[in-house]
Amino acid sequence: MSKGPIGIFDSGIGGTSIFKEIHALLPNENFIYLADSKNAPYGNRSKEEIIRLSIKNTEFLIAKGCKIIVVACNTATTNAIDYLRENYPIPFIGIEPAIKTAALNTQTKSVGILATKGTLSSHLFHKTTDLYANGIKVIEQVGEGIVPLIESGKLNSTEMKLLLDTYIKPMLEQNIDYLVLGCTHYPYLIPILAEMLPNDVKIIDSGLAVAKQTQLILSNLNLLDDATLEPTTQLFSNGDVSVLKSIIEDKFEVSYLDF
């Protein structure tokens, strides 16, 4: 099983931000990435729909021989990972907003979180916020429209910048000093956000923490690859493959999947 690939899925291309962190930390591993762009975004779907799509993605990756699955989608994690862990015999790594880090380090006692509706309305998000953000003002903002723009190749468009401006200004007016990115698509916004935010506002995403957790779980289960063979990486998308290719290095194989 140690030679099996690390499976990663997301409601589109956003989870590649997680893939890049894990690949950088574990370059000897094999990877299979599944972008369910046809059904993006998950954030506006019902819990039942999110679980159904997560099952479909999981079973595809298991059929490919994956030894572990990273649910590289905040919405799928908060709505479906409990079901996946209860029903499939391999380990799952989930993603959740790094609200704990922001709440423990804020000086202004005010933090912003930009996330999907599905994440912000989930039980897991509220449980984490209640646990770590007592006495902290948490300004929640649903990032309506962001994922469709990224999935359609409009990451650096004027439309995107105007949309982000409407989301960020109210947070700055409430004196945030941390902005938590609660969707794996959103780290691709960091260059744009850095131009909009004052230097004293820090941006937090979960990528590195997820990579370290993946490494820890594989190590504990004796599933780390000893790299006696050249590692392989396959990326699949059921949407516009050119969008996925535009944010992935040329050395990685990207294929269209009728899925």
C-alpha positions in Angstrom: 0.0 0.0 0.0 2.9 2.4 0.5 3.3 2.6 -3.3 -0.4 3.6 -3.7 -1.0 7.2 -4.6 -2.2 10.0 -2.4 -5.7 10.8 -3.6 -6.9 14.4 -3.5 -10.3 15.7 -4.6 -12.0 19.1 -4.7 -15.0 20.8 -6.3 -12.7 22.1 -9.0 -9.2 23.4 -9.3 -8.9 25.1 -5.9 -7.6 22.0 -4.2 -4.4 22.2 -6.3 -3.3 24.8 -3.7 -3.3 21.9 -1.2 -1.8 19.5 -3.7 1.2 21.8 -4.2 1.8 22.0 -0.5 1.7 18.2 0.0 3.8 17.5 -3.1 6.4 20.0 -1.9 6.6 18.2 1.4 6.4 14.7 0.1 8.0 14.7 -3.4 8.6 11.0 -3.4 4.9 10.2 -3.3 2.5 9.3 -6.2 -0.5 11.5 -6.6 -3.9 11.5 -8.2 -5.9 14.7 -8.2 -9.6 14.9 -9.1 -11.1 18.3 -10.0 -14.9 18.0 -10.0 -15.2 21.3 -11.9 -18.5 20.3 -13.6 -20.2 20.5 -10.2 -18.4 23.5 -8.8 -19.1 25.2 -6.5 -20.1 22.8 -3.7 -20.7 25.7 -1.4 -24.3 26.4 -2.5 -25.4 22.7 -2.6 -27.3 20.8 0.1 -25.6 18.5 2.6 -27.1 15.5 0.8 -25.7 16.6 -2.6 -22.3 17.3 -1.1 -22.2 13.8 0.4 -23.3 12.2 -2.8 -20.6 14.0 -4.8 -18.0 13.2 -2.2 -18.9 9.5 -2.4 -18.5 9.5 -6.1 -15.1 11.2 -5.9 -14.0 8.9 -3.2 -14.9 5.7 -5.0 -13.1 6.9 -8.1 -9.9 7.5 -6.1 -10.2 4.2 -4.3 -10.6 2.4 -7.6 -7.3 4.0 -8.6 -5.6 2.4 -5.6 -5.2 5.4 -3.4 -3.9 4.7 0.1 -5.2 7.9 1.6 -7.6 10.6 0.5 -7.3 14.3 1.1 -10.7 16.1 0.9 -9.2 19.3 -0.4 -12.5 21.2 -0.1 -13.6 23.0 3.0 -17.3 22.5 2.1 -16.9 18.7 1.5 -14.9 18.3 4.7 -17.4 20.1 6.9 -20.4 18.3 5.3 -19.2 14.9 4.2 -16.0 13.7 5.9 -17.7 12.1 8.9 -19.7 10.0 6.5 -16.6 9.1 4.4 -14.7 8.0 7.5 -17.5 5.8 8.7 -18.0 4.1 5.4 -14.6 3.6 3.8 -11.6 1.7 5.2 -8.9 4.2 4.3 -7.7 7.3 6.1 -9.1 10.7 5.2 -7.5 14.1 5.7 -9.9 17.1 5.9 -9.7 20.8 5.5 -11.2 23.4 7.8 -10.6 27.1 8.1 -7.7 28.1 10.3 -9.9 30.1 12.6 -8.0 28.8 15.7 -4.7 30.3 14.6 -6.4 33.7 13.9 -8.3 33.7 17.1 -5.3 32.8 19.3 -3.1 35.5 17.7 -5.3 38.5 17.0 -4.4 41.7 18.7 -7.4 43.7 17.6 -9.8 40.9 18.7 -11.4 41.0 15.3 -10.8 38.5 12.5 -12.4 38.0 9.1 -13.2 34.8 7.3 -13.9 34.5 3.7 -15.5 31.1 2.9 -18.4 29.4 1.1 -21.9 29.3 2.4 -21.6 25.6 2.9 -18.6 26.0 5.2 -19.9 28.9 7.2 -23.2 27.2 7.9 -21.7 23.9 8.9 -21.7 22.4 12.4 -17.9 21.8 12.3 -17.2 25.5 11.6 -19.5 26.7 14.4 -18.0 24.1 16.8 -14.5 25.3 16.0 -15.4 28.9 16.3 -17.2 28.5 19.6 -14.2 26.6 21.0 -11.4 29.0 20.0 -13.0 32.4 19.3 -14.8 33.2 22.5 -14.5 36.9 23.0 -13.3 37.4 19.4 -15.3 39.2 16.8 -15.5 36.9 13.8 -16.7 38.7 10.6 -18.0 36.0 8.3 -18.3 36.7 4.5 -19.7 34.3 2.0 -17.5 34.5 -1.1 -20.4 34.3 -3.5 -19.1 34.3 -7.1 -15.4 33.8 -6.4 -15.2 30.1 -7.3 -17.1 30.4 -10.6 -14.7 33.2 -11.7 -11.6 31.1 -10.9 -13.1 28.0 -12.6 -13.8 30.1 -15.7 -10.2 31.4 -15.9 -11.0 34.9 -14.6 -8.7 34.9 -11.6 -7.0 38.2 -12.3 -10.0 39.9 -13.9 -11.3 43.3 -13.1 -14.6 41.6 -12.2 -12.7 39.6 -9.5 -11.0 42.6 -8.0 -14.2 44.5 -7.8 -16.0 41.6 -6.2 -13.2 41.1 -3.6 -13.3 44.8 -2.8 -17.0 44.6 -1.8 -16.1 41.7 0.6 -12.9 43.0 2.1 -13.8 46.7 2.8 -16.5 45.9 5.5 -13.9 43.7 7.3 -11.3 46.4 7.3 -13.9 48.8 8.7 -14.2 46.4 11.7 -10.5 46.5 12.3 -9.5 42.9 11.4 -5.9 41.9 11.7 -6.3 38.4 10.3 -8.1 37.2 7.2 -8.8 33.5 7.1 -9.3 31.9 3.7 -11.9 29.2 4.1 -11.9 27.7 0.7 -9.1 25.9 -1.1 -9.7 28.0 -4.2 -8.9 31.2 -2.3 -5.1 30.9 -1.8 -4.9 31.8 -5.5 -6.4 35.2 -4.5 -3.5 36.0 -2.2 -1.5 38.2 -4.6 -4.7 40.3 -5.2 -5.6 40.4 -1.6 -2.1 41.4 -0.6 -2.5 44.6 -2.7 -5.9 45.4 -1.0 -4.9 44.7 2.6 -2.8 46.9 4.9 0.5 45.3 5.9 -0.6 44.6 9.4 -3.4 42.3 8.2 -2.2 38.7 7.9 -3.7 36.2 5.5 -4.0 32.6 6.7 -4.8 29.4 4.8 -4.6 25.8 5.7 -2.3 24.4 3.1 0.9 23.7 5.0 -0.9 22.4 8.0 -2.8 19.9 5.8 0.5 18.8 4.2 2.1 18.2 7.6 -1.0 16.3 8.8 -0.9 14.1 5.7 2.8 13.3 6.3 2.1 12.5 10.0 -0.8 10.1 9.2 1.2 8.3 6.5 4.2 8.0 8.8 2.1 6.7 11.7 0.6 4.1 9.4 3.9 3.1 7.8 2.6 4.2 4.4 5.3 6.7 3.4 6.8 5.8 0.0 10.4 4.8 0.1 10.8 6.2 -3.5 12.4 3.1 -5.1 10.4 4.0 -8.3 10.0 7.3 -10.1 6.9 9.0 -8.6 4.0 9.8 -10.8 1.3 12.5 -10.7 -2.0 12.4 -12.6 -4.5 15.2 -12.5 -8.1 14.8 -13.8 -10.8 17.4 -14.5 -14.3 17.0 -15.8 -14.4 20.7 -16.7 -12.2 23.0 -18.8 -8.8 21.3 -18.7 -7.0 24.4 -19.9 -7.9 26.2 -16.6 -6.4 23.4 -14.5 -3.3 23.4 -16.8 -2.9 27.1 -16.4 -2.1 26.8 -12.6 -0.2 23.5 -12.7 3.4 23.1 -13.8 4.0 21.7 -17.3 5.7 18.5 -15.9 2.3 17.2 -14.5 -0.1 15.3 -16.7 -3.6 16.7 -16.9 -6.4 14.7 -18.5 -10.1 15.3 -19.2 -12.4 12.9 -17.4 -16.0 12.3 -18.4 -17.1 12.0 -14.8 
